[in-house]
Amino acid sequence: MVQRCKLCSRENSIDILSQTIKPYNVETNGILTQLQAEDSEKFKTIVEFECRGLEPVDFQPQAGFAAEGAESGTPFNDINLLEKDWNDYDEKTKESVGIYEVTHKFVKC
């Protein structure tokens, strides 16, 4: 995103550093892989930004998220997190699945 200041005409920008995008993994049946253990219900860096003159202050998740059934591997695509909650039904495991209480924080490096 590039934005020009109306007062001084300076260009300011925020770029997503695509090589820093990482998944957020959670517990599967009480068994955690080494990567997943650090993810379980903790904040984790999932993306980094290069900010020049702008600073992000809020995140509004929307559509485009994806998940996979922890036990079944069932793919769930086009998840919309606008309400900060999502749920569906996994036919393979005959159980409800969901993402609840999405929160975020920005950390300056």
Secondary structure, 3 states (H helix, E strand, C coil): CEEECCCCCCEEEEEECHHHCCCCCCCECCECCHHHHHHCCCCCCCCCEEEEECCCCCCCCCCCEEEECCCCCCEEEEECCCCCCEEEEECCCCEEEEECCCCCCCCCC
